[in-house]
């Protein structure tokens, strides 16, 4: 691993406050209904759990794992389903929970795949969005923060499996 250090980009307090707002927005949007969260492993676990605690309508959850990075800092463009859902999503209000969207390839692929399973509704929620990195258009209904094109870690995001447990979003600065 290259020599590097981490600079705070978004403090724990800022991230926590925004997740609370997203939970309130989702609760309003689905008032009188339930939501089924699909947590995209591994990076989205921290965000999904914190978000679910702040949603006041009934919540169910399932997990899916995709891979498009390997040990690299840039997406390879090849999306592989490593772990599929355990439950059906037919007739459910589904929200795909992602930690970060950059190229849009993974989410575009996933949304098409999941739409074929006939959910009642299908939306995307991401903690971080890097719109300037987009190569595929993806509608994202719930965005925590739009960030510039920096390599970030913390709150589930990793650099070669490290730093997921940081309680804030940090920029990796290579020395």
C-alpha positions in Angstrom: 0.0 0.0 0.0 1.3 3.4 -0.9 2.3 5.9 1.8 -0.6 8.1 2.5 -2.5 10.1 5.2 -6.2 10.8 5.8 -7.8 14.3 5.9 -11.3 14.8 7.3 -13.7 15.8 4.5 -17.0 15.4 6.4 -17.1 15.2 10.2 -18.9 12.6 12.1 -21.4 15.2 13.3 -22.1 16.4 9.7 -22.6 12.8 8.5 -24.9 11.9 11.4 -27.0 15.0 10.8 -27.4 14.3 7.1 -28.4 10.6 7.7 -31.0 11.8 10.2 -32.4 14.1 7.4 -32.4 11.3 4.9 -34.3 9.0 7.4 -36.9 11.7 7.9 -37.3 12.3 4.1 -37.7 8.5 3.4 -40.2 8.2 6.3 -42.3 11.0 4.8 -42.1 9.6 1.3 -43.2 6.1 2.5 -45.7 7.2 5.1 -48.3 4.4 5.6 -46.1 1.9 3.7 -43.0 -0.2 4.5 -39.6 -0.1 2.9 -37.2 -2.9 2.0 -33.6 -1.7 2.2 -31.0 -3.6 0.0 -27.6 -2.9 1.6 -24.8 -3.2 -1.0 -22.0 -5.0 0.8 -19.5 -4.3 2.2 -19.2 -0.6 2.2 -22.8 0.3 2.8 -23.3 -1.6 6.0 -22.5 1.3 8.3 -24.7 3.7 6.4 -27.6 1.2 6.0 -27.7 0.5 9.8 -27.5 4.2 10.8 -30.2 5.1 8.2 -32.5 2.2 9.2 -32.5 3.4 12.8 -33.8 6.8 11.6 -36.6 5.6 9.4 -39.9 5.5 11.2 -42.0 3.4 8.8 -41.6 -0.4 9.0 -38.2 -1.5 7.6 -37.0 -4.9 6.3 -33.5 -5.4 5.0 -31.5 -7.7 2.7 -27.9 -7.8 1.5 -26.3 -8.0 -1.9 -22.6 -7.9 -2.7 -21.2 -6.7 -6.0 -17.6 -6.2 -7.0 -16.2 -3.7 -9.5 -13.0 -2.5 -7.8 -10.7 -5.4 -6.6 -7.8 -3.8 -4.7 -7.8 -0.7 -7.0 -8.8 2.9 -6.3 -10.8 3.1 -9.6 -13.7 1.0 -10.8 -12.8 -1.7 -13.3 -16.1 -1.3 -15.1 -16.9 -5.0 -14.7 -19.8 -5.7 -12.3 -19.9 -9.1 -10.7 -22.7 -10.3 -8.3 -20.8 -11.9 -5.4 -23.9 -12.4 -3.1 -27.5 -12.2 -4.3 -30.6 -11.4 -2.2 -32.0 -14.0 0.2 -35.6 -12.8 -0.2 -37.9 -11.9 -3.0 -38.5 -8.2 -3.7 -41.7 -8.6 -5.7 -44.3 -6.0 -4.8 -42.1 -4.4 -2.2 -40.9 -0.7 -1.9 -37.2 -1.2 -2.4 -34.4 1.2 -1.8 -30.9 0.2 -2.9 -28.5 1.6 -0.3 -25.0 2.4 -1.6 -22.0 4.0 0.1 -20.8 5.9 -2.9 -21.7 6.4 -6.6 -19.0 7.4 -9.0 -19.1 5.9 -12.5 -22.7 4.7 -12.1 -21.9 1.4 -13.7 -22.6 -0.8 -10.7 -25.9 1.0 -9.8 -27.1 1.1 -13.4 -26.5 -2.7 -13.7 -28.1 -3.4 -10.3 -31.2 -1.3 -10.9 -31.9 -3.1 -14.3 -31.4 -6.5 -12.6 -33.6 -5.7 -9.7 -36.3 -4.0 -11.8 -36.8 -7.4 -13.5 -37.8 -8.8 -10.1 -41.0 -6.7 -10.1 -40.7 -4.5 -7.0 -43.6 -2.1 -6.3 -41.0 0.7 -6.4 -37.3 0.9 -6.8 -35.2 3.8 -5.7 -31.5 4.5 -4.9 -30.1 6.1 -1.8 -26.3 6.9 -1.5 -24.3 8.5 1.2 -21.9 10.0 -1.3 -22.2 11.0 -4.9 -19.4 11.9 -7.3 -21.3 13.2 -10.3 -18.2 14.4 -12.2 -17.1 10.7 -12.4 -20.4 9.5 -14.0 -20.1 7.5 -17.2 -23.6 6.0 -17.0 -26.7 8.0 -16.1 -28.4 6.8 -12.9 -31.3 8.4 -11.1 -30.5 8.7 -7.5 -33.5 9.8 -5.4 -31.7 10.2 -2.0 -28.2 11.7 -1.8 -26.3 12.3 1.4 -23.5 14.5 0.0 -22.2 15.4 -3.4 -18.4 15.4 -3.2 -15.5 16.2 -5.5 -13.5 13.5 -7.2 -11.3 12.5 -4.3 -10.5 9.0 -3.0 -12.5 8.8 0.3 -12.6 6.4 3.2 -14.5 6.0 6.4 -18.1 5.2 7.4 -17.8 1.9 5.5 -15.6 3.1 2.6 -12.2 1.4 2.5 -8.8 1.6 1.0 -7.7 -2.1 0.5 -10.0 -3.1 3.3 -8.7 -0.5 5.8 -10.4 2.6 7.3 -14.0 1.4 7.1 -14.4 2.0 10.8 -13.6 5.7 10.7 -16.7 7.6 12.1 -16.2 10.3 9.5 -15.5 10.6 5.7 -11.9 11.2 5.1 -9.8 12.0 1.9 -6.9 9.7 1.2 -3.9 12.0 0.4 -1.0 10.1 -1.2 2.5 11.2 -0.2 
